[in-house]
Amino acid sequence: MSTPPTLAFVASDRPEAQLARQTLEARYGGVAETEADVIVALGGDGFMLEVLHRNLRAKTPVYGMNRGSVGFLMNDYDEAGLIERIAAAGRAVIHPLQMDAWGESGQVQSGLAINEVSLLRQTRQSAKLKISIDGRVRMEELACDGCLVATPAGSTAYNLSAHGPIIPLDARMLALTPISAFRPRRWRGALLPQSSKVRFDVLEADKRPVSATADSFEVRRVVCVEVHERRDVELAMLFDAGRSFEERVLSEQFAS
C-alpha cells in the first residue's frame, strides 16, 4: 500500500475558509507548506493564485477547494475522502508570463503572472500604446483603456471579461486583448504563439500615464513593458477526476 501524501492546509482570511482549515487539519493532520507533498488551498481563485506564486520555486502541486466566490480554479468543497480525491486527481501544468516594466527613470521591475499582464490608463486620458511582436511593430498606435496578454490558464479571467478568446490549456498560445479600444475601434486583439515576445511602448507617457500589472504586482507610470512566457517555470494544479481544467475551459465556451 502506498503512503498517503503529506498535506499542508492553507486558507484565505474568509471565516469559512479558516473554519475549513481547522476542520480538515483536525481530520487529516497537516504539515508546513515547505514539507508537504500537496498543498490544499481553501479560498477562492485569488487565493489560489497567491498560493501558486508563493510556491513557484518549490513546485509543490496545489489542490484547491472552494471556500470563496467564483472558484473556477478550485474543486468542490467536501471534507470526506480527501486523500482518495487527491490520489485520483488530474494534474494541470501551467507556465507564467514574465513581465519586465521600465519606469520613467529607466529602472526595470519584473514580475511573474499566472493569469495575465495588463496595462491600464492611470487617468481620465486614454492610453496610447505601440505594440511590437518579436521585434516587429504590429500596431503603431492603439488608443484604449489598456491592453493585456493572457495565458491559457488566465484566458477565462480578466481576458474573457475584456471579450478576449478562451484558450485551451494545451493550445500553446497567448491572447493579446485590448481593453475598451477606441482607435482602431474594431480591433479585437490577436492570438499569438506561446514563444512570442510582446513589447508595449507607452506613447505620450507624461500626458497619458500607464500602469502595468502582473497578476497583483503593479508598476506605476511605465514607459515600456515586455512580456514573454517562462517555459522554464512550471506550476501544477490538481483537479478532481472528471472535472479537469481542460473540461472547465471547454464548458466555459458554451456557458450562457
C-alpha positions as CSV (number, residue, x, y, z in Angstrom):
1,M,0.0,0.0,0.0
2,S,1.4,3.4,-1.0
3,T,2.0,6.0,1.7
4,P,-0.6,8.8,1.7
5,P,0.7,12.2,0.7
6,T,1.5,14.7,3.4
7,L,-0.8,17.7,3.2
8,A,-0.4,21.4,4.1
9,F,-3.7,23.2,4.6
10,V,-3.7,26.9,3.9
11,A,-6.7,29.3,3.9
12,S,-7.7,32.8,2.9
13,D,-8.9,35.3,5.5
14,R,-12.6,34.4,4.9
15,P,-14.2,32.9,8.0
16,E,-15.5,29.9,6.1
17,A,-12.0,29.2,4.8
18,Q,-10.4,29.4,8.2
19,L,-13.1,27.1,9.7
20,A,-12.5,24.6,6.9
21,R,-8.7,24.6,7.5
22,Q,-9.3,23.9,11.2
23,T,-11.7,21.1,10.4
24,L,-9.5,19.4,7.8
25,E,-6.4,19.7,9.9
26,A,-8.2,18.0,12.8
27,R,-9.3,15.2,10.5
28,Y,-6.2,14.7,8.3
29,G,-3.3,16.3,10.2
30,G,-1.1,18.8,8.4
31,V,2.4,20.0,7.9
32,A,4.1,23.2,6.8
33,E,3.9,24.2,3.2
34,T,7.7,23.5,2.8
35,E,7.3,20.0,4.0
36,A,4.1,19.0,2.1
37,D,3.7,16.7,-0.9
38,V,0.5,18.5,-1.8
39,I,-0.8,21.9,-0.6
40,V,-4.6,22.2,-0.1
41,A,-5.7,25.8,-0.7
42,L,-9.0,26.8,0.8
43,G,-10.5,30.0,-0.6
44,G,-11.2,31.5,-4.0
45,D,-9.4,31.9,-7.3
46,G,-7.4,34.9,-6.0
47,F,-6.1,32.9,-3.1
48,M,-5.2,30.1,-5.4
49,L,-3.0,32.5,-7.4
50,E,-1.4,33.7,-4.2
51,V,-0.5,30.2,-3.1
52,L,0.9,29.3,-6.6
53,H,3.0,32.4,-6.5
54,R,4.2,31.6,-3.0
55,N,5.4,28.1,-4.2
56,L,7.0,29.0,-7.5
57,R,10.4,27.5,-6.6
58,A,9.1,24.6,-4.6
59,K,6.9,23.3,-7.5
60,T,4.6,21.7,-4.9
61,P,1.2,20.8,-6.6
62,V,-1.8,22.7,-5.2
63,Y,-5.2,21.2,-4.8
64,G,-7.8,23.9,-4.3
65,M,-11.2,23.6,-2.6
66,N,-13.7,26.5,-3.0
67,R,-14.3,28.5,0.1
68,G,-14.6,31.7,-1.8
69,S,-16.9,33.1,-4.5
70,V,-16.3,32.1,-8.2
71,G,-13.9,29.2,-7.6
72,F,-13.1,28.5,-11.3
73,L,-9.6,27.2,-10.3
74,M,-11.0,25.3,-7.3
75,N,-12.5,21.9,-6.6
76,D,-15.8,21.5,-4.8
77,Y,-15.5,21.6,-1.0
78,D,-16.1,18.2,0.7
79,E,-14.4,17.1,3.9
80,A,-14.8,13.3,3.1
81,G,-12.4,11.2,1.1
82,L,-9.8,13.9,0.6
83,I,-6.8,11.6,0.4
84,E,-8.6,9.5,-2.3
85,R,-9.7,12.5,-4.3
86,I,-6.1,13.9,-4.4
87,A,-4.7,10.5,-5.4
88,A,-7.2,10.3,-8.3
89,A,-6.8,13.9,-9.3
90,G,-5.5,15.1,-12.7
91,R,-2.6,17.5,-13.0
92,A,-2.7,20.7,-15.0
93,V,0.7,22.3,-15.6
94,I,0.8,26.0,-16.4
95,H,3.6,28.4,-17.3
96,P,3.6,32.0,-16.1
97,L,4.4,35.2,-18.1
98,Q,7.5,37.2,-17.3
99,M,6.8,41.0,-17.2
100,D,9.7,43.5,-17.5
101,A,8.5,47.0,-16.9
102,W,10.6,50.1,-17.4
103,G,9.8,53.3,-15.5
104,E,10.5,56.9,-16.3
105,S,13.9,56.7,-14.6
106,G,15.0,53.8,-16.8
107,Q,14.7,51.3,-13.9
108,V,13.2,47.9,-14.7
109,Q,11.0,46.0,-12.4
110,S,10.0,42.4,-13.1
111,G,7.2,40.1,-12.1
112,L,5.5,36.8,-13.0
113,A,1.9,36.5,-14.0
114,I,-0.1,33.2,-13.9
115,N,-3.2,34.9,-15.4
116,E,-2.2,38.0,-17.3
117,V,0.0,41.0,-17.7
118,S,-2.2,44.1,-18.1
119,L,-1.5,47.7,-18.9
120,L,-4.1,50.3,-17.8
121,R,-4.5,54.0,-18.1
122,Q,-4.0,55.9,-14.8
123,T,-6.0,59.0,-15.5
124,R,-9.1,60.1,-17.4
125,Q,-6.9,60.3,-20.6
126,S,-6.9,57.2,-22.8
127,A,-3.7,55.3,-23.0
128,K,-1.8,55.3,-26.3
129,L,0.3,52.2,-26.9
130,K,2.7,51.0,-29.7
131,I,2.7,47.2,-29.9
132,S,5.6,45.1,-31.2
133,I,5.7,41.3,-31.6
134,D,9.1,39.6,-31.8
135,G,10.8,42.9,-32.6
136,R,8.4,43.9,-35.4
137,V,5.9,46.8,-34.9
138,R,2.4,45.4,-35.5
139,M,0.4,48.4,-34.3
140,E,1.8,51.9,-34.4
141,E,-0.9,53.4,-32.1
142,L,-3.7,51.8,-30.0
143,A,-5.8,54.3,-28.2
144,C,-7.5,52.4,-25.4
145,D,-8.2,52.0,-21.7
146,G,-5.5,49.3,-21.7
147,C,-4.3,46.1,-23.2
148,L,-3.4,42.7,-21.8
149,V,-1.5,39.5,-22.5
150,A,-3.2,36.4,-21.0
151,T,-2.0,32.8,-20.6
152,P,-4.4,29.9,-21.4
153,A,-5.0,29.5,-17.7
154,G,-5.9,33.2,-17.4
155,S,-7.9,33.4,-20.6
156,T,-11.1,32.8,-18.7
157,A,-10.4,35.6,-16.2
158,Y,-9.9,39.3,-16.9
159,N,-9.2,38.4,-20.6
160,L,-12.7,36.9,-21.0
161,S,-14.3,40.0,-19.3
162,A,-12.5,42.1,-21.9
163,H,-14.0,40.0,-24.7
164,G,-10.8,38.1,-25.3
165,P,-10.8,34.5,-26.6
166,I,-10.9,31.4,-24.3
167,I,-7.7,29.3,-24.9
168,P,-7.5,25.6,-24.2
169,L,-4.6,24.8,-21.8
170,D,-2.7,22.7,-24.4
171,A,-3.2,25.2,-27.3
172,R,0.4,26.7,-26.8
173,M,-0.9,30.2,-27.5
174,L,-1.3,33.5,-25.7
175,A,-4.1,36.1,-26.0
176,L,-3.4,39.7,-26.8
177,T,-6.6,41.6,-25.9
178,P,-7.4,45.3,-25.9
179,I,-9.4,46.9,-23.1
180,S,-12.0,49.3,-24.5
181,A,-10.2,50.1,-27.7
182,F,-11.0,53.5,-29.1
183,R,-8.8,53.5,-32.2
184,P,-8.7,51.3,-34.1
185,R,-12.3,50.8,-32.7
186,R,-13.0,47.4,-34.1
187,W,-9.7,45.7,-33.3
188,R,-10.4,42.7,-31.1
189,G,-6.9,41.6,-30.4
190,A,-4.8,38.6,-31.6
191,L,-3.8,35.1,-30.8
192,L,-0.1,34.7,-30.6
193,P,2.3,31.7,-30.5
194,Q,3.5,30.9,-26.9
195,S,7.0,31.8,-28.0
196,S,6.1,35.4,-28.8
197,K,7.8,38.3,-27.2
198,V,5.4,41.2,-26.8
199,R,6.5,44.8,-26.3
200,F,4.4,47.8,-25.4
201,D,5.8,51.3,-25.8
202,V,3.7,53.9,-24.0
203,L,3.2,57.0,-26.2
204,E,2.9,60.4,-24.6
205,A,3.7,58.8,-21.2
206,D,3.9,62.2,-19.4
207,K,0.4,63.2,-20.5
208,R,-1.1,59.7,-20.5
209,P,0.4,57.7,-17.7
210,V,0.0,53.9,-17.7
211,S,0.5,51.2,-15.1
212,A,1.5,47.6,-15.7
213,T,0.4,44.7,-13.5
214,A,1.5,41.1,-13.4
215,D,-1.4,39.4,-11.6
216,S,-1.3,41.5,-8.4
217,F,2.2,43.1,-8.8
218,E,1.8,46.6,-10.1
219,V,4.3,49.1,-11.5
220,R,3.1,52.7,-12.0
221,R,4.0,55.2,-14.7
222,V,5.7,52.7,-17.1
223,V,7.2,53.8,-20.4
224,C,7.9,50.3,-21.8
225,V,6.7,46.8,-21.0
226,E,8.0,43.5,-22.4
227,V,6.1,40.2,-21.9
228,H,7.1,36.6,-22.7
229,E,6.2,33.1,-21.4
230,R,8.6,31.4,-19.0
231,R,8.7,27.8,-20.2
232,D,11.3,27.0,-17.6
233,V,8.8,27.7,-14.7
234,E,6.1,25.1,-14.1
235,L,3.2,25.3,-11.7
236,A,0.9,22.3,-11.0
237,M,-2.8,22.4,-10.0
238,L,-4.7,19.3,-9.2
239,F,-8.4,18.8,-10.2
240,D,-10.8,16.1,-9.3
241,A,-11.3,13.2,-11.7
242,G,-13.9,14.1,-14.3
243,R,-13.5,17.9,-13.5
244,S,-10.2,18.6,-15.3
245,F,-9.2,22.1,-16.1
246,E,-9.4,21.4,-19.8
247,E,-13.1,20.3,-19.3
248,R,-13.8,23.5,-17.4
249,V,-12.3,25.7,-20.1
250,L,-14.4,23.8,-22.8
251,S,-17.6,24.1,-20.7
252,E,-17.0,27.9,-20.2
253,Q,-17.1,28.4,-24.0
254,F,-20.7,27.1,-24.0
255,A,-21.9,28.9,-20.9
256,S,-24.7,31.4,-21.3
